[in-house]
Amino acid sequence: MTGALGEVEVEVEVELEQRWSITGHLNGGYLAAVAGEVASAALDGAEPLTISAHYLEAARGGGPAQARVEILRRGRLSSARVSLRRGGVILAEFLVTVGKPRSSDAQIEHALPPDLPPWEQCRVAGPLWEGPGMDLLNLLHVRLHPDDGNSLVGGAPSDRAVMRAWTMYRDGNPADRRLAMAVWDTLPPSLWGLGLAGNLPTVAAQILLYPGPIVGRLQSMAQTDTLRDGIVDETSRVWDETGRLIVSARQTAIFIPA
């Protein structure tokens, strides 16, 4: 049964976690994951399928916040609008679809995982990425492809804007739905691989989550093909350890040179 537009509107308290922050700013992928969890809870626990995010104000530091949820549709695929607020200021707006489409035998699997060496042969991120205030890296263990991000460890820049890495929780806990919803935004900016240092605040993102179990460590690849007039178009994909694609995301960011 499909509900009417604006069928239900509720406000729930959420506790934003400082450990998902980078230099005091909460990670945009984490905020999308919070919105996905809130929408899922409001829609009978159905798994998030897509999250459309628009970031309006920087979310600085952990602590309480309010999530206003408006249920737009109920059905096999249900949708909700989530407005994340703090102190009367709207931090971000999300449109979340949950549920599972009808299964089909038709399949295309052209998005292959990156050619990552084994976990033990990949390097941890370097000083540029592991400086003061990188709380996120106390939560997540990120190991970059040896050929990527040379500029992060004082080497020569790469010839393309790409980052590839293994990611897992530092405490050894298995990857979960929250990490899947957030991990597209947890690598160093791919532009840094070219030696283009600077801040890249995300303006908007579209995240697609493929249903199914998540196995082992996560393999990620983020790539920027276009930087023009300060606008960055970055595509990120995430696979589990079996090579199954679990997340495809595209974000628009603004490049602010250092």
C-alpha positions as CSV (number, residue, x, y, z in Angstrom):
1,M,0.0,0.0,0.0
2,T,1.4,3.4,-1.0
3,G,1.1,6.3,1.5
4,A,0.2,9.8,0.7
5,L,2.9,12.5,0.4
6,G,3.9,13.6,3.9
7,E,2.0,10.8,5.5
8,V,4.0,10.9,8.8
9,E,6.5,13.3,10.2
10,V,8.4,12.6,13.4
11,E,11.5,14.0,15.1
12,V,14.0,11.8,16.8
13,E,17.1,12.6,18.8
14,V,20.4,11.2,17.5
15,E,23.8,11.2,19.1
16,L,26.5,12.0,16.5
17,E,29.8,10.3,17.2
18,Q,33.0,12.3,17.4
19,R,35.1,9.3,16.3
20,W,33.7,9.8,12.7
21,S,35.3,13.2,12.5
22,I,38.1,14.6,10.4
23,T,39.7,17.7,11.9
24,G,36.6,18.3,13.9
25,H,34.1,17.9,11.0
26,L,31.9,14.9,10.9
27,N,32.4,12.7,7.8
28,G,29.7,13.2,5.1
29,G,29.5,9.4,4.5
30,Y,28.8,8.9,8.2
31,L,26.0,11.5,8.2
32,A,24.5,9.7,5.2
33,A,24.7,6.5,7.2
34,V,22.9,8.1,10.2
35,A,20.1,9.3,7.8
36,G,19.9,5.8,6.3
37,E,19.5,4.3,9.8
38,V,16.9,6.8,10.9
39,A,14.9,6.2,7.7
40,S,15.2,2.5,8.1
41,A,13.9,2.6,11.7
42,A,10.9,4.7,10.7
43,L,10.1,2.3,7.9
44,D,10.0,-1.0,9.8
45,G,13.7,-1.8,9.6
46,A,13.8,-2.2,5.8
47,E,17.3,-1.9,4.4
48,P,18.4,1.3,2.8
49,L,18.7,1.1,-1.0
50,T,19.5,4.6,-2.1
51,I,20.5,7.8,-0.3
52,S,20.5,11.2,-1.9
53,A,22.4,13.7,0.2
54,H,22.7,17.5,0.2
55,Y,25.1,19.0,2.7
56,L,24.2,22.5,3.8
57,E,26.3,23.3,6.9
58,A,29.4,21.8,8.3
59,A,28.7,19.3,11.2
60,R,31.3,20.2,13.8
61,G,32.0,17.6,16.5
62,G,29.9,14.9,18.1
63,G,26.9,15.3,20.3
64,P,23.1,15.4,20.2
65,A,21.3,16.4,17.0
66,Q,17.7,16.1,15.7
67,A,16.6,14.1,12.7
68,R,13.2,15.1,11.3
69,V,11.7,12.3,9.3
70,E,8.9,12.7,6.7
71,I,7.6,9.4,5.3
72,L,6.8,10.0,1.6
73,R,5.8,6.5,0.5
74,R,5.2,3.0,1.8
75,G,5.4,-0.1,-0.2
76,R,8.0,-2.7,-1.5
77,L,10.2,0.4,-1.9
78,S,9.5,3.0,0.7
79,S,10.9,6.5,0.9
80,A,11.5,9.2,3.5
81,R,13.0,12.6,3.7
82,V,15.4,13.1,6.6
83,S,16.5,16.5,7.8
84,L,19.5,16.5,10.1
85,R,19.5,19.5,12.4
86,R,21.4,20.9,15.3
87,G,20.5,24.0,17.3
88,G,17.8,25.0,14.7
89,V,20.4,24.8,11.9
90,I,19.8,22.3,9.1
91,L,23.1,20.5,8.5
92,A,22.0,18.2,5.7
93,E,18.9,16.9,3.8
94,F,18.6,13.3,2.7
95,L,16.1,11.4,0.5
96,V,16.3,7.8,1.5
97,T,14.7,4.8,-0.3
98,V,14.5,1.5,1.6
99,G,13.3,-2.0,0.7
100,K,14.3,-4.5,-2.0
101,P,13.3,-4.6,-5.6
102,R,11.8,-7.8,-7.1
103,S,14.6,-10.2,-8.0
104,S,15.6,-10.8,-11.7
105,D,17.8,-13.2,-13.5
106,A,19.3,-10.5,-15.6
107,Q,22.7,-9.4,-14.4
108,I,25.6,-7.2,-15.6
109,E,28.8,-7.2,-13.6
110,H,31.2,-4.8,-15.4
111,A,32.3,-2.9,-12.3
112,L,35.2,-5.1,-11.3
113,P,37.1,-4.6,-8.0
114,P,40.4,-2.8,-8.1
115,D,43.6,-4.7,-8.5
116,L,44.6,-4.5,-4.8
117,P,47.6,-6.4,-3.4
118,P,46.9,-8.3,-0.3
119,W,46.2,-6.4,2.9
120,E,49.7,-7.0,4.3
121,Q,51.3,-5.5,1.2
122,C,49.3,-2.2,1.2
123,R,50.6,0.9,3.0
124,V,48.8,2.8,5.7
125,A,48.0,6.4,4.8
126,G,50.8,8.9,5.2
127,P,51.3,12.1,7.2
128,L,49.1,14.3,5.1
129,W,46.2,12.0,5.8
130,E,47.1,11.0,9.4
131,G,47.7,14.4,10.9
132,P,46.1,15.9,14.0
133,G,42.4,15.6,14.4
134,M,41.9,12.5,12.2
135,D,39.6,10.7,14.7
136,L,38.2,8.7,11.8
137,L,41.5,6.8,11.5
138,N,41.3,5.7,15.1
139,L,38.1,4.0,14.1
140,L,38.9,2.7,10.6
141,H,42.1,1.0,9.4
142,V,42.7,2.3,5.8
143,R,45.5,0.7,3.8
144,L,46.2,2.3,0.4
145,H,47.4,0.6,-2.8
146,P,51.2,1.0,-2.9
147,D,51.0,2.8,-6.2
148,D,48.4,5.4,-5.1
149,G,48.8,8.4,-3.0
150,N,52.6,8.8,-3.2
151,S,52.1,12.5,-2.5
152,L,50.7,11.5,0.9
153,V,54.1,10.1,1.9
154,G,56.3,12.7,0.3
155,G,56.7,10.9,-3.1
156,A,56.0,12.0,-6.6
157,P,52.4,12.6,-7.6
158,S,50.4,10.0,-9.5
159,D,49.4,10.5,-13.1
160,R,45.7,10.1,-12.3
161,A,43.3,11.1,-9.5
162,V,42.6,7.8,-8.0
163,M,42.7,6.2,-4.5
164,R,42.3,2.4,-3.9
165,A,42.4,0.8,-0.5
166,W,41.4,-1.9,1.9
167,T,39.2,-0.7,4.8
168,M,38.1,-2.4,8.0
169,Y,37.3,-1.4,11.6
170,R,40.4,-1.1,13.7
171,D,38.9,-3.2,16.5
172,G,38.4,-6.1,14.2
173,N,34.6,-6.0,14.1
174,P,33.2,-7.1,10.8
175,A,31.9,-4.6,8.3
176,D,28.3,-3.7,8.9
177,R,25.5,-1.7,7.3
178,R,26.7,1.6,8.8
179,L,30.2,1.2,7.4
180,A,28.8,0.2,4.0
181,M,26.7,3.4,3.9
182,A,29.7,5.6,4.9
183,V,32.8,4.0,3.4
184,W,32.5,5.7,0.0
185,D,33.6,8.9,1.7
186,T,36.4,7.6,3.9
187,L,39.4,7.5,1.5
188,P,41.8,10.4,1.1
189,P,40.5,12.7,-1.7
190,S,41.5,11.3,-5.0
191,L,42.8,14.7,-6.2
192,W,45.5,14.5,-3.5
193,G,47.1,11.7,-5.5
194,L,47.9,14.3,-8.2
195,G,49.5,16.5,-5.6
196,L,46.6,18.9,-5.6
197,A,46.4,19.6,-1.9
198,G,43.3,21.4,-0.5
199,N,40.0,21.0,1.1
200,L,37.1,19.3,-0.7
201,P,33.8,19.8,1.1
202,T,31.0,17.6,-0.4
203,V,28.0,19.5,-1.7
204,A,25.8,16.6,-2.8
205,A,26.1,12.8,-3.2
206,Q,24.0,9.9,-4.6
207,I,24.6,6.5,-2.9
208,L,23.4,3.1,-4.1
209,L,23.5,0.2,-1.8
210,Y,23.3,-3.4,-3.2
211,P,21.4,-5.8,-0.8
212,G,23.0,-8.8,0.6
213,P,25.6,-10.0,3.2
214,I,28.9,-8.2,3.5
215,V,32.0,-10.5,3.7
216,G,35.4,-9.6,5.1
217,R,37.4,-6.4,4.5
218,L,36.1,-3.8,2.1
219,Q,37.9,-2.8,-1.1
220,S,37.3,0.8,-2.3
221,M,38.2,2.9,-5.3
222,A,37.6,6.6,-5.6
223,Q,38.3,8.4,-8.9
224,T,38.0,12.0,-10.1
225,D,37.7,12.4,-13.9
226,T,36.8,16.1,-14.0
227,L,37.9,19.2,-12.1
228,R,36.7,22.4,-13.6
229,D,35.9,25.9,-12.2
230,G,36.5,24.5,-8.7
231,I,33.9,21.7,-9.1
232,V,34.9,18.1,-8.5
233,D,33.1,15.1,-9.8
234,E,34.2,12.0,-7.9
235,T,32.9,8.4,-8.3
236,S,33.4,5.8,-5.6
237,R,32.8,2.1,-5.5
238,V,33.1,-0.4,-2.8
239,W,33.3,-4.2,-2.9
240,D,33.5,-6.8,-0.1
241,E,36.4,-9.3,0.1
242,T,34.6,-11.7,-2.3
243,G,34.6,-9.1,-5.0
244,R,30.9,-8.4,-4.8
245,L,30.0,-4.8,-5.4
246,I,28.1,-3.4,-2.4
247,V,28.2,0.4,-2.9
248,S,28.3,2.8,-5.9
249,A,28.4,6.5,-5.1
250,R,28.9,9.8,-6.9
251,Q,29.7,13.0,-5.2
252,T,30.0,16.7,-6.1
253,A,32.6,18.6,-4.1
254,I,34.2,22.0,-4.2
255,F,38.0,22.2,-4.5
256,I,39.5,24.8,-2.1
257,P,43.3,24.9,-2.8
258,A,45.6,24.8,0.2
